[in-house]
Amino acid sequence: MKWAIPRWLGWLAVAYFAAGQVYVWVVFLTITPGTSRTVPEIALPAVLEIILALLIASYVILRIKSLVWVILATTNAIVLLVLNFSTWYASIGTTANWAPKLTRLDGLAVTLGTLTTAGAPGITPHSELARGLVTTQLVVDILAAIVLFGLFVGRLARERGAGGLAPQPAGQRQE
């Protein structure tokens, strides 16, 4: 038995996407690096938002037919993950934690460097807190990549197997 998805659930996801993006951008753009908000004030909303975004993206990948929604939900989750960690890095961006002191742009560089495993040249974590945050992001990034990429590839494979993206036999042209 298949469950019908209520129409309001889609609109709730859209409202969440919009609210989440507005919130994370406002926080990122208004934070005073190294002096704004305590770690728990940054960590709790960031962790909850990242988990919720990954769950919604996973649900959309598995259940929603539109590839546009799949791409939007996945992009939303990745942007929220990047901006939440960037804000988190900037919030602890003091010289006690980092060399040099972090700006918002430095927080973004550390986040993207950690996500891509390329690192952020010239930026070094000095404290257990900073190293712990980098390690936390590495774990979250790996899990997010495995889950989102795995679900997305699995979906494409299912569609291909169901005839949605069937390959053409060699030597035949598609007309």
C-alpha positions in Angstrom: 0.0 0.0 0.0 1.4 3.4 -1.0 0.8 6.4 1.1 -0.4 9.5 -0.6 1.8 12.5 0.1 -0.3 15.5 1.3 0.0 18.6 -0.9 0.7 20.7 2.2 3.9 18.7 2.9 5.5 20.0 -0.3 4.7 23.5 0.7 6.0 22.9 4.2 9.3 21.8 2.6 9.4 24.9 0.5 8.8 27.1 3.5 11.5 25.3 5.4 14.0 25.7 2.5 13.2 29.5 2.4 13.3 30.0 6.2 16.4 27.9 6.6 18.3 29.8 3.8 17.2 33.3 5.2 18.2 32.3 8.7 21.6 30.9 7.8 22.5 33.8 5.5 21.4 36.5 8.1 23.4 34.7 10.8 26.5 34.3 8.6 26.4 38.0 7.4 25.8 39.5 10.8 28.1 37.5 13.0 31.1 39.3 14.5 33.9 36.8 14.2 35.4 35.6 17.4 33.0 37.6 19.6 29.4 36.7 18.6 27.4 34.0 20.2 28.7 31.2 22.3 29.5 27.7 20.9 26.1 26.2 22.1 24.2 29.1 20.6 25.8 28.3 17.2 26.1 24.5 17.6 22.6 23.5 18.5 20.8 25.3 15.6 23.5 24.3 13.2 23.4 20.6 14.1 19.6 20.6 14.0 19.4 22.4 10.7 22.0 20.2 9.0 20.3 17.0 10.2 16.9 18.3 9.1 18.2 19.5 5.7 19.8 16.1 5.1 16.7 14.2 6.1 14.5 16.3 3.8 16.9 16.0 0.9 17.0 12.2 1.4 13.2 12.0 1.5 13.0 14.2 -1.7 15.6 12.0 -3.5 13.7 8.8 -2.6 10.1 9.9 -3.0 9.6 12.9 -5.3 9.6 12.3 -9.0 10.8 15.7 -10.2 14.5 15.9 -10.7 14.3 19.7 -10.2 13.1 19.1 -6.7 15.9 16.6 -6.1 18.5 19.1 -7.2 17.0 21.9 -5.2 16.7 19.8 -2.0 20.3 18.6 -2.3 21.6 22.1 -3.1 19.7 23.4 -0.1 21.3 20.8 2.2 24.8 21.5 0.9 24.4 25.3 1.2 23.0 25.0 4.8 25.9 22.7 5.7 28.5 25.0 4.3 27.1 28.2 5.8 26.4 26.7 9.2 30.0 25.4 9.5 31.3 28.7 8.2 29.4 30.6 10.9 30.6 28.1 13.5 34.2 28.6 12.5 33.9 32.4 12.5 32.2 32.3 15.9 35.3 30.7 17.4 37.7 32.5 15.1 39.9 34.0 17.9 43.7 33.8 17.9 43.4 31.4 20.8 41.7 28.9 18.4 43.2 29.8 15.0 46.2 31.4 13.3 45.4 33.9 12.0 42.2 35.3 13.6 39.3 34.3 11.3 37.0 36.5 9.4 33.7 35.4 7.8 35.5 34.8 4.5 38.2 32.7 6.4 35.4 30.7 8.0 34.0 30.0 4.5 37.5 29.1 3.3 38.0 26.6 6.1 34.6 25.1 5.5 35.1 24.7 1.8 38.7 23.5 2.3 37.5 20.9 4.8 34.6 19.8 2.6 36.9 19.3 -0.4 39.8 18.0 1.9 42.0 20.6 0.2 42.5 22.6 3.4 42.7 26.3 3.7 46.2 27.5 3.0 47.6 29.7 5.8 44.8 28.9 8.3 45.7 26.6 11.1 43.6 25.4 14.1 45.4 25.8 17.4 43.0 24.6 20.0 41.3 21.4 20.8 38.0 23.1 20.1 39.0 24.2 16.6 40.5 20.8 15.7 37.4 19.1 17.1 35.2 21.3 14.9 37.2 20.4 11.8 36.9 16.7 12.7 33.2 17.1 13.3 32.8 18.7 9.9 34.8 16.0 8.2 32.6 13.3 9.7 29.4 15.2 8.7 30.7 15.9 5.2 31.5 12.2 4.7 28.1 11.1 5.9 26.3 13.7 3.9 28.3 12.8 0.7 27.7 9.1 1.2 24.0 9.5 2.0 23.1 12.2 -0.7 25.3 10.8 -3.4 24.4 7.2 -2.7 20.7 8.0 -2.7 21.0 10.1 -5.9 23.0 7.5 -7.8 20.6 4.8 -6.5 17.6 6.8 -7.8 19.2 7.3 -11.2 20.1 3.6 -11.4 16.5 2.6 -10.6 15.1 5.0 -13.2 17.6 3.7 -15.8 16.6 0.1 -14.9 12.9 1.0 -15.2 13.4 2.2 -18.7 13.4 5.9 -17.9 17.0 6.4 -19.1 17.6 3.2 -21.0 20.8 3.2 -23.0 20.6 2.8 -26.8 22.1 -0.4 -28.3 25.4 0.2 -30.0 25.1 1.1 -33.7 21.5 2.5 -33.4 20.7 6.2 -33.5 18.0 7.8 -31.4 15.5 9.7 -33.5 
